[in-house]
Amino acid sequence: MLEHGYFKNDFDRCVYLRKLLNGSFVYLLYIDDMLITSKNMFEINDLKERLSGEFEIKDLSATKKILVINIHI
């Protein structure tokens, strides 16, 4: 992820983030599975495309609620 412009969070090594030009962020949470969230759908799709080039991925296309966690962007 580092080669794609993402930084590892200093406090949680499972979180990667990238700041966009408009000041918003793309977050990638990786433990056993990945959770990608951002206000920018283009950036989310770009990241999924990059990851699918390196790994076999399965897109579950969750929307705003995951495991009873509300995502407010």
JOBEL-V421647 format. One record per run of one state. SS is the DSSP state (a for helix, b for strand, c for the rest). FROM is the first residue (numbers start at 0). TO is the last residue. Records with the same first field share a line. If there is no record, write none. Layout:
SS->FROM-TO + FROM-TO
//
This chain:
c->0-0 + 4-5 + 8-13 + 19-23 + 30-32 + 38-39 + 54-63 + 66-67 + 70-72
a->1-3 + 40-53
b->6-7 + 14-18 + 24-29 + 33-37 + 64-65 + 68-69
//
